[in-house]
Amino acid sequence: MIDKRQFWNLGYWLVALLLLAFVQSLWQGAQQFESVPYSAFEKALAEGRVAEVVVSDRSMTGRLKSPDGGKSVLITTRVEPDLAARLEKYNVPYTRVVESTWLRELASWIVPALVFFGLWYCLFRRIAEKQGGGLGGLMSIGKSRAKVHVQADTGVTFADVAGVDEAKAELEEVVDFLRHPQEYGRLGAHIPKGVLLVGPPGTGKTLLARAVAGEAGVAFFSISGSEFVEMFVGVGAARVRDLFEQARLKAPAIIFIDELDALGRARGAFPGLGGHDEKEQTLNQLLVEMDGFDTSAGLIILAATNRPEILDTALLRAGRFDRQVLVDRPDKKGRTDILNVHVRKVKLAPETRLDEIAAITTGFSGADLANLVNEAALAATRRKAPLVTQADFTVAVERLVAGLERRSRVLNPHERRAVAYHEMGHALVALSQAGGDPVHKVSIIPRGIGALGYTIQRPTEDRYLMSRGELQRKLAVLLGGRAAEVLVLGELSTGAADDLAKATDIARDMVTRYGMDPGLGHETFDARRPMSPETAGPWGAAPRSLSEETMRRIDAAQSALMAEAFSTATAVLTRHRAILERGAQALLEHETLDEEALRDIAGPASAGRDAPS
């Protein structure tokens, strides 16, 4: 399909060629030379009209004594004298034709040139345009690279978005404004200039922005923040200007900037490096453009980031990104809704309970759940099943949480025994404590990179607050594996490395972030809290304000929590030593124990009562 610009270029060259041929004919007509047959040249000589003759290898040129019909020079091709004498007797015009090679010589230049031009046009130019290079890329280096979509291109509406009902409700107002902008000016109100979508990765921020464009049916300019930053100074600012200019021409429209933190990082975070780098110039231009447009024209800016704490404060002030919309990880109901969206294209078994799957996927984002549905479908395909069942989802959850099974990793009998006691120690401590999360499965099959076994606990509900007692129980469960190794085998191993790291992080957070140590009081000592550029140190780090004594007390409080948790786990396993032995033997025999098998083995301990076995 030839666009308008290409059509005009083609028409121009056709007209130019016609004009060239016309001018060539006029030029030839204006010449004073006349090409005549050889017999006519001989006749002119016999009549005495030729004043001078110039002879060459193939032709003869004669200058007339007086011009004849505006021509003063006759040109003819030479004929051999003998042949001319014979032809002269018959009184007929005769001449000699010399085969011309100019067309062949011209074609030898033009045809290769056309071949090379065709190759350039078909290959090099297309590659250059895709890479933004070539002649057009160099001239358009400051042009915006935003992808423009219309409603049919996005293919996403609010019906395709689930699990973020509050965020959808906020953005429905934006859609309504784009559809009916005059309604919002009736009482003097105006829509926010910019809406910032904030949330962890994979929660559906980009999907929400595309759904807004799909619902409103307006032009949708999508670009990443990193595409503004180039090695050439001033290119980013030029692209910002061009982006807003394009959006104004297509208003009403939506500008969506993904990964805004790549562009809008706080200025002054590194004062030693100066304040006139390319990123800051690009950010300054974005601030100017956001101040320079009126929302009544139907132009809305959406942006997404998972690091709002590092954004420049000038971006977040009123009049720029007026509204921040949290797109958080979904709760149980939200996860169920998301699963219902993603299983539309999956042949699901009727007995599959998506609410149960949602219950065991606490902390999963929308992208994680989409991957879960795909992994379940792949698991059903591998076993040649006609439908995707609940068991396939369980396999998919284990694969995503614990990693891929590595049955090729063969452990020696001593290692298998140590892993069995370790994992049963985790499970037994979790089962024996009231208020803890139920144990879903225990296995000694190696998974992932370094896990020789795993214990999966299934939360009964989404939790947003945790008490000191609950965190202490988590510490005890994490240290239950090492406690079992020490109790039964009488030695330490490297198998508890990951458990120790997680337990140490929890204990330090309890002391430094949550103020849960009575000796230190209700204070926070967390050096990882986000700092503004004004209060940050020379290189953006938090200033060190803790004394040596305070740091020693923090270390002592952290060690005390770890020691207490280890003692608790050891005491539980000592009371239920027989259950620990039965569970480890069952693991060695079956390799995997589900929730029902664990209840049968644990007996009264599974109810959270420390009853004797």
Secondary structure, 3 states (H helix, E strand, C coil): CCCHHHHHHHHHHHHHHHHHHHHHHHHHHCCCEEECCHHHHHHHHHHCCEEEEEECCCEEEEEEEEEECCEEEEEEECCCHHHHHHHHCCCCCCCCCCCCCHHHHHHHHHHHHHHHHHHHHHHHHHHHHHCCCHHHHHHCCCCCCCEEECHHHHCCCHHHCCCCHHHHHHHHHHHHHHHCHHHHCCCCCCCCCEEEEECCCCCCHHHHHHHHHHHHCCEEEEEEHHHHCCCCCCHHHHHHHHHHHHHHHCCCEEEEEECHHHCCECCCCCHHHCCCCHHHHHHHHHHHHHHCCCHHHCEEEEEEECCHHHECHHHHCCCCCCEEEECCCCCHHHHHHHHHHHHHHCCECCCCCHHHHHHCCCCCCHHHHHHHHHHHHHHHHHCCCCCECHHHHHHHHHHHHHCCECCCCCCCHHHHHHHHHHHHHHHHHHHHCCCCCCEEEEECCCECCCECCEEEECCCCCCCCCCHHHHHHHHHHHHHHHHHHHHHHCCCCHHHHHHHHHHHHHHHHHHHCCCCCCCCCCCCCCCCCCCCCCCCCCCCCCCCCCCHHHHHHHHHHHHHHHHHHHHHHHHHHHHCHHHHHHHHHHHHHHCEEEHHHHHHHHHHHHHCCCCCC
